[in-house]
Amino acid sequence: MTPAQLKTIWRLAERSPQAQGLPFARWSLAKLRAFLIRQRLAKAISREHLRRVLKKGGSVCAACAANS
């Protein structure tokens, strides 16, 4: 992943999914992963790799904290 992709993922994880027009209040790893792929921000990414990316970025998102 490029540094720009990582920054985008970290920024999205910090924001509410509702800010993206989605009908839920918190990201899960599965929902964030699906959003990234649907928006073509990542071709493919596993939930485990996404968890590591979020942890490395210092994200405080609920999905990252719950699966650490």
PQR file with spaces between the fields and no chain letter, atoms N, CA, C, O and H, PARSE charges and radii, in Angstrom:
ATOM       1  N    MET     1       0.838   -1.182    0.000 -0.4000 1.5000
ATOM       2  CA   MET     1       0.000    0.000    0.000 -0.0000 2.0000
ATOM       3  C    MET     1       0.881    1.244    0.000  0.5500 1.7000
ATOM       4  O    MET     1       1.961    1.269    0.592 -0.5500 1.4000
ATOM       5  N    THR     2       0.397    2.250   -0.667 -0.4000 1.5000
ATOM       6  CA   THR     2       1.141    3.499   -0.732 -0.0000 2.0000
ATOM       7  C    THR     2       0.903    4.324    0.533  0.5500 1.7000
ATOM       8  O    THR     2      -0.096    4.122    1.224 -0.5500 1.4000
ATOM       9  H    THR     2      -0.479    2.229   -1.148  0.4000 1.0000
ATOM      10  N    PRO     3       1.800    5.239    0.835 -0.5600 1.5000
ATOM      11  CA   PRO     3       1.581    6.120    1.990  0.2800 2.0000
ATOM      12  C    PRO     3       0.264    6.902    1.885  0.5500 1.7000
ATOM      13  O    PRO     3      -0.398    7.142    2.895 -0.5500 1.4000
ATOM      14  N    ALA     4      -0.110    7.295    0.677 -0.4000 1.5000
ATOM      15  CA   ALA     4      -1.371    8.022    0.488 -0.0000 2.0000
ATOM      16  C    ALA     4      -2.575    7.138    0.833  0.5500 1.7000
ATOM      17  O    ALA     4      -3.533    7.600    1.452 -0.5500 1.4000
ATOM      18  H    ALA     4       0.428    7.101   -0.143  0.4000 1.0000
ATOM      19  N    GLN     5      -2.520    5.860    0.426 -0.4000 1.5000
ATOM      20  CA   GLN     5      -3.601    4.935    0.757 -0.0000 2.0000
ATOM      21  C    GLN     5      -3.692    4.742    2.269  0.5500 1.7000
ATOM      22  O    GLN     5      -4.786    4.729    2.833 -0.5500 1.4000
ATOM      23  H    GLN     5      -1.742    5.484   -0.077  0.4000 1.0000
ATOM      24  N    LEU     6      -2.555    4.594    2.913 -0.4000 1.5000
ATOM      25  CA   LEU     6      -2.555    4.407    4.359 -0.0000 2.0000
ATOM      26  C    LEU     6      -3.163    5.604    5.071  0.5500 1.7000
ATOM      27  O    LEU     6      -3.969    5.438    5.986 -0.5500 1.4000
ATOM      28  H    LEU     6      -1.666    4.604    2.454  0.4000 1.0000
ATOM      29  N    LYS     7      -2.785    6.806    4.661 -0.4000 1.5000
ATOM      30  CA   LYS     7      -3.336    8.014    5.280 -0.0000 2.0000
ATOM      31  C    LYS     7      -4.844    8.091    5.081  0.5500 1.7000
ATOM      32  O    LYS     7      -5.574    8.486    5.991 -0.5500 1.4000
ATOM      33  H    LYS     7      -2.130    6.941    3.918  0.4000 1.0000
ATOM      34  N    THR     8      -5.309    7.718    3.900 -0.4000 1.5000
ATOM      35  CA   THR     8      -6.742    7.730    3.624 -0.0000 2.0000
ATOM      36  C    THR     8      -7.476    6.736    4.511  0.5500 1.7000
ATOM      37  O    THR     8      -8.537    7.050    5.051 -0.5500 1.4000
ATOM      38  H    THR     8      -4.716    7.398    3.161  0.4000 1.0000
ATOM      39  N    ILE     9      -6.925    5.552    4.665 -0.4000 1.5000
ATOM      40  CA   ILE     9      -7.538    4.534    5.523 -0.0000 2.0000
ATOM      41  C    ILE     9      -7.582    5.017    6.960  0.5500 1.7000
ATOM      42  O    ILE     9      -8.612    4.899    7.623 -0.5500 1.4000
ATOM      43  H    ILE     9      -6.063    5.296    4.227  0.4000 1.0000
ATOM      44  N    TRP    10      -6.476    5.560    7.448 -0.4000 1.5000
ATOM      45  CA   TRP    10      -6.437    6.055    8.831 -0.0000 2.0000
ATOM      46  C    TRP    10      -7.454    7.169    9.034  0.5500 1.7000
ATOM      47  O    TRP    10      -8.141    7.207   10.054 -0.5500 1.4000
ATOM      48  H    TRP    10      -5.639    5.655    6.910  0.4000 1.0000
ATOM      49  N    ARG    11      -7.553    8.079    8.063 -0.4000 1.5000
ATOM      50  CA   ARG    11      -8.487    9.204    8.165 -0.0000 2.0000
ATOM      51  C    ARG    11      -9.930    8.689    8.176  0.5500 1.7000
ATOM      52  O    ARG    11     -10.747    9.154    8.970 -0.5500 1.4000
ATOM      53  H    ARG    11      -6.995    8.048    7.233  0.4000 1.0000
ATOM      54  N    LEU    12     -10.240    7.740    7.304 -0.4000 1.5000
ATOM      55  CA   LEU    12     -11.596    7.188    7.267 -0.0000 2.0000
ATOM      56  C    LEU    12     -11.951    6.469    8.565  0.5500 1.7000
ATOM      57  O    LEU    12     -13.073    6.591    9.058 -0.5500 1.4000
ATOM      58  H    LEU    12      -9.576    7.363    6.658  0.4000 1.0000
ATOM      59  N    ALA    13     -11.014    5.733    9.109 -0.4000 1.5000
ATOM      60  CA   ALA    13     -11.272    4.978   10.336 -0.0000 2.0000
ATOM      61  C    ALA    13     -11.577    5.896   11.505  0.5500 1.7000
ATOM      62  O    ALA    13     -12.311    5.514   12.417 -0.5500 1.4000
ATOM      63  H    ALA    13     -10.104    5.634    8.708  0.4000 1.0000
ATOM      64  N    GLU    14     -11.029    7.089   11.492 -0.4000 1.5000
ATOM      65  CA   GLU    14     -11.254    8.042   12.578 -0.0000 2.0000
ATOM      66  C    GLU    14     -12.606    8.738   12.460  0.5500 1.7000
ATOM      67  O    GLU    14     -13.115    9.280   13.441 -0.5500 1.4000
ATOM      68  H    GLU    14     -10.433    7.399   10.751  0.4000 1.0000
ATOM      69  N    ARG    15     -13.180    8.724   11.275 -0.4000 1.5000
ATOM      70  CA   ARG    15     -14.458    9.396   11.053 -0.0000 2.0000
ATOM      71  C    ARG    15     -15.607    8.410   11.202  0.5500 1.7000
ATOM      72  O    ARG    15     -15.432    7.201   11.051 -0.5500 1.4000
ATOM      73  H    ARG    15     -12.767    8.283   10.479  0.4000 1.0000
ATOM      74  N    SER    16     -16.754    8.932   11.491 -0.4000 1.5000
ATOM      75  CA   SER    16     -17.954    8.116   11.599 -0.0000 2.0000
ATOM      76  C    SER    16     -18.380    7.641   10.209  0.5500 1.7000
ATOM      77  O    SER    16     -18.258    8.389    9.238 -0.5500 1.4000
ATOM      78  H    SER    16     -16.896    9.914   11.614  0.4000 1.0000
ATOM      79  N    PRO    17     -18.872    6.417   10.105 -0.5600 1.5000
ATOM      80  CA   PRO    17     -19.393    5.951    8.819  0.2800 2.0000
ATOM      81  C    PRO    17     -20.560    6.825    8.344  0.5500 1.7000
ATOM      82  O    PRO    17     -20.804    6.950    7.144 -0.5500 1.4000
ATOM      83  N    GLN    18     -21.269    7.421    9.287 -0.4000 1.5000
ATOM      84  CA   GLN    18     -22.381    8.292    8.920 -0.0000 2.0000
ATOM      85  C    GLN    18     -21.897    9.512    8.140  0.5500 1.7000
ATOM      86  O    GLN    18     -22.644   10.065    7.332 -0.5500 1.4000
ATOM      87  H    GLN    18     -21.071    7.320   10.262  0.4000 1.0000
ATOM      88  N    ALA    19     -20.656    9.936    8.375 -0.4000 1.5000
ATOM      89  CA   ALA    19     -20.083   11.049    7.617 -0.0000 2.0000
ATOM      90  C    ALA    19     -19.902   10.667    6.145  0.5500 1.7000
ATOM      91  O    ALA    19     -19.795   11.539    5.283 -0.5500 1.4000
ATOM      92  H    ALA    19     -20.050    9.487    9.031  0.4000 1.0000
ATOM      93  N    GLN    20     -19.868    9.374    5.864 -0.4000 1.5000
ATOM      94  CA   GLN    20     -19.755    8.876    4.493 -0.0000 2.0000
ATOM      95  C    GLN    20     -21.125    8.512    3.915  0.5500 1.7000
ATOM      96  O    GLN    20     -21.218    7.964    2.817 -0.5500 1.4000
ATOM      97  H    GLN    20     -19.955    8.666    6.564  0.4000 1.0000
ATOM      98  N    GLY    21     -22.181    8.823    4.662 -0.4000 1.5000
ATOM      99  CA   GLY    21     -23.533    8.536    4.196 -0.0000 2.0000
ATOM     100  C    GLY    21     -23.980    7.108    4.444  0.5500 1.7000
ATOM     101  O    GLY    21     -24.927    6.631    3.819 -0.5500 1.4000
ATOM     102  H    GLY    21     -22.105    9.269    5.554  0.4000 1.0000
ATOM     103  N    LEU    22     -23.304    6.427    5.349 -0.4000 1.5000
ATOM     104  CA   LEU    22     -23.644    5.035    5.647 -0.0000 2.0000
ATOM     105  C    LEU    22     -24.568    4.973    6.872  0.5500 1.7000
ATOM     106  O    LEU    22     -24.511    5.853    7.731 -0.5500 1.4000
ATOM     107  H    LEU    22     -22.534    6.815    5.857  0.4000 1.0000
ATOM     108  N    PRO    23     -25.416    3.943    6.958 -0.5600 1.5000
ATOM     109  CA   PRO    23     -26.445    3.904    7.997  0.2800 2.0000
ATOM     110  C    PRO    23     -26.015    3.290    9.336  0.5500 1.7000
ATOM     111  O    PRO    23     -26.877    2.865   10.105 -0.5500 1.4000
ATOM     112  N    PHE    24     -24.746    3.231    9.630 -0.4000 1.5000
ATOM     113  CA   PHE    24     -24.329    2.679   10.919 -0.0000 2.0000
ATOM     114  C    PHE    24     -23.382    3.647   11.614  0.5500 1.7000
ATOM     115  O    PHE    24     -22.771    4.502   10.972 -0.5500 1.4000
ATOM     116  H    PHE    24     -24.046    3.576    9.005  0.4000 1.0000
ATOM     117  N    ALA    25     -23.265    3.506   12.935 -0.4000 1.5000
ATOM     118  CA   ALA    25     -22.547    4.486   13.749 -0.0000 2.0000
ATOM     119  C    ALA    25     -21.061    4.183   13.915  0.5500 1.7000
ATOM     120  O    ALA    25     -20.265    5.095   14.134 -0.5500 1.4000
ATOM     121  H    ALA    25     -23.761    2.812   13.457  0.4000 1.0000
ATOM     122  N    ARG    26     -20.682    2.914   13.813 -0.4000 1.5000
ATOM     123  CA   ARG    26     -19.288    2.532   14.023 -0.0000 2.0000
ATOM     124  C    ARG    26     -18.800    1.633   12.906  0.5500 1.7000
ATOM     125  O    ARG    26     -19.559    0.872   12.307 -0.5500 1.4000
ATOM     126  H    ARG    26     -21.329    2.173   13.635  0.4000 1.0000
ATOM     127  N    TRP    27     -17.501    1.749   12.645 -0.4000 1.5000
ATOM     128  CA   TRP    27     -16.868    0.849   11.688 -0.0000 2.0000
ATOM     129  C    TRP    27     -16.578   -0.480   12.360  0.5500 1.7000
ATOM     130  O    TRP    27     -16.172   -0.520   13.521 -0.5500 1.4000
ATOM     131  H    TRP    27     -16.885    2.368   13.132  0.4000 1.0000
ATOM     132  N    SER    28     -16.783   -1.544   11.647 -0.4000 1.5000
ATOM     133  CA   SER    28     -16.211   -2.837   12.001 -0.0000 2.0000
ATOM     134  C    SER    28     -15.122   -3.073   10.961  0.5500 1.7000
ATOM     135  O    SER    28     -15.085   -2.398    9.932 -0.5500 1.4000
ATOM     136  H    SER    28     -17.114   -1.511   10.704  0.4000 1.0000
ATOM     137  N    LEU    29     -14.255   -4.013   11.222 -0.4000 1.5000
ATOM     138  CA   LEU    29     -13.224   -4.311   10.226 -0.0000 2.0000
ATOM     139  C    LEU    29     -13.855   -4.734    8.904  0.5500 1.7000
ATOM     140  O    LEU    29     -13.410   -4.316    7.835 -0.5500 1.4000
ATOM     141  H    LEU    29     -14.286   -4.562   12.057  0.4000 1.0000
ATOM     142  N    ALA    30     -14.891   -5.560    8.979 -0.4000 1.5000
ATOM     143  CA   ALA    30     -15.551   -6.048    7.766 -0.0000 2.0000
ATOM     144  C    ALA    30     -16.207   -4.909    6.989  0.5500 1.7000
ATOM     145  O    ALA    30     -16.113   -4.858    5.763 -0.5500 1.4000
ATOM     146  H    ALA    30     -15.253   -5.899    9.847  0.4000 1.0000
ATOM     147  N    LYS    31     -16.870   -3.998    7.698 -0.4000 1.5000
ATOM     148  CA   LYS    31     -17.548   -2.890    7.025 -0.0000 2.0000
ATOM     149  C    LYS    31     -16.542   -1.913    6.422  0.5500 1.7000
ATOM     150  O    LYS    31     -16.730   -1.439    5.301 -0.5500 1.4000
ATOM     151  H    LYS    31     -16.946   -4.040    8.695  0.4000 1.0000
ATOM     152  N    LEU    32     -15.476   -1.611    7.159 -0.4000 1.5000
ATOM     153  CA   LEU    32     -14.456   -0.714    6.631 -0.0000 2.0000
ATOM     154  C    LEU    32     -13.779   -1.342    5.422  0.5500 1.7000
ATOM     155  O    LEU    32     -13.545   -0.667    4.420 -0.5500 1.4000
ATOM     156  H    LEU    32     -15.323   -1.995    8.070  0.4000 1.0000
ATOM     157  N    ARG    33     -13.465   -2.621    5.510 -0.4000 1.5000
ATOM     158  CA   ARG    33     -12.849   -3.342    4.388 -0.0000 2.0000
ATOM     159  C    ARG    33     -13.740   -3.280    3.155  0.5500 1.7000
ATOM     160  O    ARG    33     -13.270   -2.965    2.062 -0.5500 1.4000
ATOM     161  H    ARG    33     -13.656   -3.170    6.324  0.4000 1.0000
ATOM     162  N    ALA    34     -15.027   -3.579    3.328 -0.4000 1.5000
ATOM     163  CA   ALA    34     -15.963   -3.555    2.209 -0.0000 2.0000
ATOM     164  C    ALA    34     -16.060   -2.147    1.608  0.5500 1.7000
ATOM     165  O    ALA    34     -16.122   -1.998    0.388 -0.5500 1.4000
ATOM     166  H    ALA    34     -15.408   -3.835    4.216  0.4000 1.0000
ATOM     167  N    PHE    35     -16.075   -1.128    2.450 -0.4000 1.5000
ATOM     168  CA   PHE    35     -16.136    0.253    1.973 -0.0000 2.0000
ATOM     169  C    PHE    35     -14.894    0.599    1.158  0.5500 1.7000
ATOM     170  O    PHE    35     -15.000    1.199    0.088 -0.5500 1.4000
ATOM     171  H    PHE    35     -16.024   -1.249    3.442  0.4000 1.0000
ATOM     172  N    LEU    36     -13.723    0.222    1.656 -0.4000 1.5000
ATOM     173  CA   LEU    36     -12.475    0.518    0.948 -0.0000 2.0000
ATOM     174  C    LEU    36     -12.449   -0.127   -0.439  0.5500 1.7000
ATOM     175  O    LEU    36     -12.025    0.491   -1.415 -0.5500 1.4000
ATOM     176  H    LEU    36     -13.637   -0.266    2.525  0.4000 1.0000
ATOM     177  N    ILE    37     -12.900   -1.355   -0.508 -0.4000 1.5000
ATOM     178  CA   ILE    37     -12.913   -2.068   -1.790 -0.0000 2.0000
ATOM     179  C    ILE    37     -13.973   -1.474   -2.718  0.5500 1.7000
ATOM     180  O    ILE    37     -13.720   -1.277   -3.907 -0.5500 1.4000
ATOM     181  H    ILE    37     -13.245   -1.857    0.286  0.4000 1.0000
ATOM     182  N    ARG    38     -15.149   -1.191   -2.180 -0.4000 1.5000
ATOM     183  CA   ARG    38     -16.231   -0.629   -2.991 -0.0000 2.0000
ATOM     184  C    ARG    38     -15.856    0.753   -3.555  0.5500 1.7000
ATOM     185  O    ARG    38     -16.219    1.087   -4.682 -0.5500 1.4000
ATOM     186  H    ARG    38     -15.355   -1.351   -1.214  0.4000 1.0000
ATOM     187  N    GLN    39     -15.135    1.539   -2.769 -0.4000 1.5000
ATOM     188  CA   GLN    39     -14.728    2.875   -3.199 -0.0000 2.0000
ATOM     189  C    GLN    39     -13.431    2.846   -4.011  0.5500 1.7000
ATOM     190  O    GLN    39     -12.937    3.885   -4.448 -0.5500 1.4000
ATOM     191  H    GLN    39     -14.840    1.268   -1.853  0.4000 1.0000
ATOM     192  N    ARG    40     -12.892    1.649   -4.205 -0.4000 1.5000
ATOM     193  CA   ARG    40     -11.652    1.439   -4.962 -0.0000 2.0000
ATOM     194  C    ARG    40     -10.450    2.136   -4.331  0.5500 1.7000
ATOM     195  O    ARG    40      -9.538    2.590   -5.022 -0.5500 1.4000
ATOM     196  H    ARG    40     -13.293    0.804   -3.850  0.4000 1.0000
ATOM     197  N    LEU    41     -10.476    2.208   -2.989 -0.4000 1.5000
ATOM     198  CA   LEU    41      -9.332    2.751   -2.266 -0.0000 2.0000
ATOM     199  C    LEU    41      -8.297    1.661   -2.015  0.5500 1.7000
ATOM     200  O    LEU    41      -7.137    1.946   -1.718 -0.5500 1.4000
ATOM     201  H    LEU    41     -11.217    1.839   -2.428  0.4000 1.0000
ATOM     202  N    ALA    42      -8.729    0.420   -2.137 -0.4000 1.5000
ATOM     203  CA   ALA    42      -7.837   -0.737   -2.045 -0.0000 2.0000
ATOM     204  C    ALA    42      -8.427   -1.809   -2.954  0.5500 1.7000
ATOM     205  O    ALA    42      -9.638   -2.030   -2.966 -0.5500 1.4000
ATOM     206  H    ALA    42      -9.671    0.189   -2.378  0.4000 1.0000
ATOM     207  N    LYS    43      -7.551   -2.476   -3.722 -0.4000 1.5000
ATOM     208  CA   LYS    43      -8.038   -3.553   -4.585 -0.0000 2.0000
ATOM     209  C    LYS    43      -8.545   -4.717   -3.743  0.5500 1.7000
ATOM     210  O    LYS    43      -9.629   -5.254   -3.973 -0.5500 1.4000
ATOM     211  H    LYS    43      -6.568   -2.296   -3.713  0.4000 1.0000
ATOM     212  N    ALA    44      -7.738   -5.084   -2.775 -0.4000 1.5000
ATOM     213  CA   ALA    44      -8.082   -6.168   -1.868 -0.0000 2.0000
ATOM     214  C    ALA    44      -7.288   -5.976   -0.587  0.5500 1.7000
ATOM     215  O    ALA    44      -6.133   -5.552   -0.613 -0.5500 1.4000
ATOM     216  H    ALA    44      -6.858   -4.648   -2.588  0.4000 1.0000
ATOM     217  N    ILE    45      -7.923   -6.295    0.535 -0.4000 1.5000
ATOM     218  CA   ILE    45      -7.244   -6.217    1.819 -0.0000 2.0000
ATOM     219  C    ILE    45      -7.984   -7.145    2.771  0.5500 1.7000
ATOM     220  O    ILE    45      -9.214   -7.130    2.828 -0.5500 1.4000
ATOM     221  H    ILE    45      -8.861   -6.640    0.556  0.4000 1.0000
ATOM     222  N    SER    46      -7.253   -7.939    3.504 -0.4000 1.5000
ATOM     223  CA   SER    46      -7.893   -8.837    4.456 -0.0000 2.0000
ATOM     224  C    SER    46      -8.234   -8.059    5.726  0.5500 1.7000
ATOM     225  O    SER    46      -7.664   -7.000    5.988 -0.5500 1.4000
ATOM     226  H    SER    46      -6.254   -7.952    3.458  0.4000 1.0000
ATOM     227  N    ARG    47      -9.158   -8.590    6.499 -0.4000 1.5000
ATOM     228  CA   ARG    47      -9.499   -7.929    7.770 -0.0000 2.0000
ATOM     229  C    ARG    47      -8.290   -7.901    8.693  0.5500 1.7000
ATOM     230  O    ARG    47      -8.079   -6.918    9.404 -0.5500 1.4000
ATOM     231  H    ARG    47      -9.621   -9.450    6.286  0.4000 1.0000
ATOM     232  N    GLU    48      -7.503   -8.955    8.690 -0.4000 1.5000
ATOM     233  CA   GLU    48      -6.325   -9.005    9.559 -0.0000 2.0000
ATOM     234  C    GLU    48      -5.299   -7.952    9.145  0.5500 1.7000
ATOM     235  O    GLU    48      -4.727   -7.272    9.996 -0.5500 1.4000
ATOM     236  H    GLU    48      -7.675   -9.753    8.113  0.4000 1.0000
ATOM     237  N    HIS    49      -5.070   -7.818    7.850 -0.4000 1.5000
ATOM     238  CA   HIS    49      -4.120   -6.804    7.395 -0.0000 2.0000
ATOM     239  C    HIS    49      -4.654   -5.403    7.713  0.5500 1.7000
ATOM     240  O    HIS    49      -3.894   -4.527    8.125 -0.5500 1.4000
ATOM     241  H    HIS    49      -5.536   -8.370    7.158  0.4000 1.0000
ATOM     242  N    LEU    50      -5.942   -5.198    7.523 -0.4000 1.5000
ATOM     243  CA   LEU    50      -6.551   -3.912    7.851 -0.0000 2.0000
ATOM     244  C    LEU    50      -6.386   -3.607    9.336  0.5500 1.7000
ATOM     245  O    LEU    50      -6.077   -2.474    9.705 -0.5500 1.4000
ATOM     246  H    LEU    50      -6.559   -5.910    7.188  0.4000 1.0000
ATOM     247  N    ARG    51      -6.589   -4.605   10.183 -0.4000 1.5000
ATOM     248  CA   ARG    51      -6.401   -4.417   11.624 -0.0000 2.0000
ATOM     249  C    ARG    51      -4.982   -3.963   11.923  0.5500 1.7000
ATOM     250  O    ARG    51      -4.776   -3.052   12.725 -0.5500 1.4000
ATOM     251  H    ARG    51      -6.840   -5.525    9.883  0.4000 1.0000
ATOM     252  N    ARG    52      -3.992   -4.598   11.279 -0.4000 1.5000
ATOM     253  CA   ARG    52      -2.588   -4.219   11.494 -0.0000 2.0000
ATOM     254  C    ARG    52      -2.300   -2.812   10.982  0.5500 1.7000
ATOM     255  O    ARG    52      -1.564   -2.055   11.614 -0.5500 1.4000
ATOM     256  H    ARG    52      -4.159   -5.338   10.628  0.4000 1.0000
ATOM     257  N    VAL    53      -2.880   -2.465    9.842 -0.4000 1.5000
ATOM     258  CA   VAL    53      -2.701   -1.116    9.283 -0.0000 2.0000
ATOM     259  C    VAL    53      -3.254   -0.073   10.254  0.5500 1.7000
ATOM     260  O    VAL    53      -2.618    0.950   10.509 -0.5500 1.4000
ATOM     261  H    VAL    53      -3.478   -3.080    9.328  0.4000 1.0000
ATOM     262  N    LEU    54      -4.448   -0.343   10.793 -0.4000 1.5000
ATOM     263  CA   LEU    54      -5.057    0.603   11.722 -0.0000 2.0000
ATOM     264  C    LEU    54      -4.256    0.712   13.015  0.5500 1.7000
ATOM     265  O    LEU    54      -4.075    1.803   13.555 -0.5500 1.4000
ATOM     266  H    LEU    54      -4.965   -1.173   10.586  0.4000 1.0000
ATOM     267  N    LYS    55      -3.786   -0.414   13.497 -0.4000 1.5000
ATOM     268  CA   LYS    55      -2.991   -0.413   14.726 -0.0000 2.0000
ATOM     269  C    LYS    55      -1.685    0.349   14.529  0.5500 1.7000
ATOM     270  O    LYS    55      -1.267    1.106   15.405 -0.5500 1.4000
ATOM     271  H    LYS    55      -3.933   -1.301   13.057  0.4000 1.0000
ATOM     272  N    LYS    56      -1.051    0.152   13.398 -0.4000 1.5000
ATOM     273  CA   LYS    56       0.199    0.838   13.092 -0.0000 2.0000
ATOM     274  C    LYS    56      -0.007    2.344   12.995  0.5500 1.7000
ATOM     275  O    LYS    56       0.872    3.125   13.358 -0.5500 1.4000
ATOM     276  H    LYS    56      -1.391   -0.463   12.687  0.4000 1.0000
ATOM     277  N    GLY    57      -1.171    2.743   12.504 -0.4000 1.5000
ATOM     278  CA   GLY    57      -1.466    4.164   12.345 -0.0000 2.0000
ATOM     279  C    GLY    57      -1.917    4.837   13.616  0.5500 1.7000
ATOM     280  O    GLY    57      -2.151    6.046   13.627 -0.5500 1.4000
ATOM     281  H    GLY    57      -1.886    2.109   12.209  0.4000 1.0000
ATOM     282  N    GLY    58      -2.045    4.079   14.691 -0.4000 1.5000
ATOM     283  CA   GLY    58      -2.466    4.673   15.950 -0.0000 2.0000
ATOM     284  C    GLY    58      -3.943    5.000   15.984  0.5500 1.7000
ATOM     285  O    GLY    58      -4.381    5.844   16.766 -0.5500 1.4000
ATOM     286  H    GLY    58      -1.855    3.097   14.682  0.4000 1.0000
ATOM     287  N    SER    59      -4.714    4.335   15.136 -0.4000 1.5000
ATOM     288  CA   SER    59      -6.144    4.595   15.084 -0.0000 2.0000
ATOM     289  C    SER    59      -6.818    4.181   16.377  0.5500 1.7000
ATOM     290  O    SER    59      -6.437    3.192   17.005 -0.5500 1.4000
ATOM     291  H    SER    59      -4.358    3.650   14.500  0.4000 1.0000
ATOM     292  N    VAL    60      -7.813    4.941   16.763 -0.4000 1.5000
ATOM     293  CA   VAL    60      -8.594    4.607   17.954 -0.0000 2.0000
ATOM     294  C    VAL    60      -9.975    4.141   17.567  0.5500 1.7000
ATOM     295  O    VAL    60     -10.897    4.186   18.381 -0.5500 1.4000
ATOM     296  H    VAL    60      -8.122    5.744   16.253  0.4000 1.0000
ATOM     297  N    CYS    61     -10.133    3.690   16.328 -0.4000 1.5000
ATOM     298  CA   CYS    61     -11.458    3.255   15.892 -0.0000 2.0000
ATOM     299  C    CYS    61     -11.906    2.030   16.684  0.5500 1.7000
ATOM     300  O    CYS    61     -11.077    1.258   17.166 -0.5500 1.4000
ATOM     301  H    CYS    61      -9.384    3.653   15.667  0.4000 1.0000
ATOM     302  N    ALA    62     -13.189    1.858   16.813 -0.4000 1.5000
ATOM     303  CA   ALA    62     -13.758    0.775   17.593 -0.0000 2.0000
ATOM     304  C    ALA    62     -13.335   -0.586   17.049  0.5500 1.7000
ATOM     305  O    ALA    62     -13.060   -1.501   17.826 -0.5500 1.4000
ATOM     306  H    ALA    62     -13.863    2.485   16.421  0.4000 1.0000
ATOM     307  N    ALA    63     -13.279   -0.730   15.734 -0.4000 1.5000
ATOM     308  CA   ALA    63     -12.909   -2.018   15.130 -0.0000 2.0000
ATOM     309  C    ALA    63     -11.502   -2.410   15.505  0.5500 1.7000
ATOM     310  O    ALA    63     -11.236   -3.576   15.798 -0.5500 1.4000
ATOM     311  H    ALA    63     -13.503    0.013   15.103  0.4000 1.0000
ATOM     312  N    CYS    64     -10.601   -1.453   15.500 -0.4000 1.5000
ATOM     313  CA   CYS    64      -9.205   -1.737   15.824 -0.0000 2.0000
ATOM     314  C    CYS    64      -9.065   -2.086   17.299  0.5500 1.7000
ATOM     315  O    CYS    64      -8.381   -3.049   17.647 -0.5500 1.4000
ATOM     316  H    CYS    64     -10.817   -0.506   15.263  0.4000 1.0000
ATOM     317  N    ALA    65      -9.698   -1.322   18.155 -0.4000 1.5000
ATOM     318  CA   ALA    65      -9.586   -1.524   19.598 -0.0000 2.0000
ATOM     319  C    ALA    65     -10.199   -2.851   20.028  0.5500 1.7000
ATOM     320  O    ALA    65      -9.678   -3.532   20.911 -0.5500 1.4000
ATOM     321  H    ALA    65     -10.253   -0.539   17.873  0.4000 1.0000
ATOM     322  N    ALA    66     -11.297   -3.205   19.403 -0.4000 1.5000
ATOM     323  CA   ALA    66     -12.001   -4.437   19.782 -0.0000 2.0000
ATOM     324  C    ALA    66     -11.244   -5.683   19.361  0.5500 1.7000
ATOM     325  O    ALA    66     -11.400   -6.736   19.979 -0.5500 1.4000
ATOM     326  H    ALA    66     -11.721   -2.652   18.685  0.4000 1.0000
ATOM     327  N    ASN    67     -10.430   -5.584   18.327 -0.4000 1.5000
ATOM     328  CA   ASN    67      -9.753   -6.769   17.806 -0.0000 2.0000
ATOM     329  C    ASN    67      -8.268   -6.804   18.120  0.5500 1.7000
ATOM     330  O    ASN    67      -7.545   -7.633   17.567 -0.5500 1.4000
ATOM     331  H    ASN    67     -10.303   -4.728   17.825  0.4000 1.0000
ATOM     332  N    SER    68      -7.808   -5.943   18.975 -0.4000 1.5000
ATOM     333  CA   SER    68      -6.371   -5.910   19.313 -0.0000 2.0000
ATOM     334  C    SER    68      -6.008   -7.011   20.277  0.5500 1.7000
ATOM     335  O    SER    68      -4.847   -7.133   20.666 -0.5500 1.4000
ATOM     336  H    SER    68      -8.396   -5.270   19.424  0.4000 1.0000
